Amino acid sequence: MNRFLGITQDVDVINGNQADENDVAAFENEESGPGPTAPYCPDWSNIKGPWNHALLILFMEEYVKEYTVKEEEDQDDICKMFMDRLSRLRKKVRQGMVRPDETQAQMTTRYLANHRRLLLMQRRNTRRNEVNGFFPSLINSAHRFDDSSRDSILEVG
């Protein structure tokens, strides 16, 4: 699906091509407009609308060319996964949108601060070196090695 949308990572969708609102409106009203063309851009304002349904049909055509889908139930699952993925990407797009009262630099700062906050809240996926509380938790180590202490360590050394 990333190849279909022309992205390599989820974050790329923020700066990616946006669907033209006029094309989307013409397609939704008449259902005879040009429809989605490559590079494929979803309509983020209406995830379950006709524009994204047309994208789903194009995706399924490309998917069936590359992979064999034997049962109709599998096709339904793939369609559901496609729409779920669009919903998750929509969240990234909304987080990366510039709000009316902020600049691009402020948006980038806000996005990175939120990303760091989420990383600190995540649970570690390994227990290596955690014998009898020897290894500090991720949050404690993050507070211990903030930017100011790192700078002071570099100045001393």
C-alpha positions in Angstrom: 0.0 0.0 0.0 2.9 2.4 0.7 4.1 1.9 -2.9 0.5 2.5 -4.1 0.4 5.8 -2.2 3.9 6.8 -3.1 5.3 6.8 0.4 8.0 4.9 2.2 7.1 5.8 5.8 3.9 6.9 7.5 5.3 10.4 8.1 5.8 10.9 4.4 2.0 11.2 4.0 2.1 14.6 5.8 4.2 16.2 3.0 2.9 14.0 0.2 0.6 15.0 -2.6 -2.9 16.1 -1.6 -6.0 15.3 -3.6 -7.4 18.3 -5.4 -10.6 19.4 -3.6 -12.2 20.4 -7.0 -11.5 17.0 -8.5 -12.9 15.3 -5.4 -16.0 17.5 -5.4 -16.6 16.9 -9.1 -16.2 13.1 -8.7 -18.4 12.9 -5.6 -21.2 15.0 -7.1 -21.3 13.6 -10.6 -19.5 10.3 -10.0 -18.2 10.8 -13.5 -15.3 13.1 -12.8 -11.7 12.0 -13.6 -11.4 10.1 -10.4 -8.1 9.2 -8.6 -5.1 9.2 -10.9 -1.5 8.3 -10.1 0.1 9.3 -7.8 -2.9 8.3 -5.7 -3.9 10.7 -3.0 -6.7 9.9 -0.6 -9.4 12.4 0.4 -8.6 13.0 4.0 -11.7 15.0 4.7 -14.1 12.0 4.0 -12.4 8.7 4.5 -15.5 6.6 3.6 -16.5 8.7 0.6 -16.7 7.8 -3.1 -13.2 9.1 -3.8 -11.5 6.7 -1.4 -13.9 3.9 -2.5 -12.5 4.4 -6.0 -9.0 4.3 -4.6 -9.9 1.0 -2.9 -11.0 -0.4 -6.3 -7.8 0.7 -8.0 -5.8 -0.8 -5.1 -7.6 -4.1 -5.3 -6.9 -4.2 -9.1 -3.2 -3.7 -8.5 -3.1 -6.1 -5.6 -4.8 -8.9 -7.6 -2.2 -8.4 -10.4 0.6 -9.1 -8.0 -0.9 -11.6 -5.5 -3.5 -14.4 -5.8 -6.7 -13.9 -3.8 -8.7 -17.1 -3.8 -11.7 -16.4 -1.6 -14.1 -13.6 -1.5 -13.6 -13.5 2.3 -9.9 -12.7 1.8 -10.9 -9.8 -0.6 -13.2 -8.4 2.1 -10.4 -8.6 4.7 -8.0 -6.8 2.3 -10.6 -4.1 1.7 -11.1 -3.7 5.5 -7.3 -3.5 6.0 -7.0 -0.8 3.3 -9.7 1.4 4.9 -8.2 0.9 8.4 -4.8 1.9 7.1 -6.3 5.0 5.5 -7.8 5.9 8.9 -4.5 5.5 10.6 -2.7 7.6 8.0 -5.4 10.2 8.4 -4.5 10.6 12.0 -0.9 11.3 11.0 -2.1 13.9 8.5 -4.2 15.7 11.0 -1.4 15.7 13.5 0.9 17.3 10.9 -1.5 20.0 9.7 -0.6 23.6 10.4 -3.2 25.1 12.8 -4.5 28.5 11.9 -2.6 30.2 14.7 0.9 28.7 14.1 3.7 28.7 11.7 5.4 25.8 10.0 8.3 25.9 12.5 5.8 25.8 15.4 3.9 22.9 13.9 7.2 21.0 13.5 8.1 21.6 17.1 4.7 20.6 18.3 4.8 17.4 16.2 8.2 16.4 17.4 7.4 17.1 21.1 4.3 14.9 20.8 6.3 12.2 19.1 8.9 12.3 21.9 6.2 12.2 24.5 4.7 9.1 22.9 8.1 7.4 22.8 8.6 8.0 26.5 5.3 6.5 27.3 6.0 3.3 25.4 6.8 0.1 27.3 10.3 -1.3 26.8 10.2 -4.5 24.9 13.2 -6.2 26.5 14.1 -7.1 30.1 17.8 -7.5 29.4 20.0 -6.0 32.1 17.0 -5.6 34.5 18.2 -7.8 37.3 17.2 -6.7 40.7 16.4 -3.2 39.5 20.0 -2.7 38.1 18.9 -1.1 34.9 16.9 2.2 35.3 13.5 2.5 33.6 13.3 4.3 30.3 11.7 7.4 31.8 14.3 7.8 34.5 17.1 7.4 31.9 15.4 10.0 29.6 15.3 12.5 32.5 18.9 11.7 33.5 20.3 12.3 30.0 18.5 15.4 28.9 20.2 17.9 26.5 21.7 20.1 29.3 23.5 17.3 31.0 24.8 15.9 27.7 26.2 19.4 26.9 27.9 19.6 30.3 29.4 16.1 29.8 30.8 17.1 26.4 32.3 20.3 27.8 34.1 18.5 30.7 35.5 15.8 28.5 
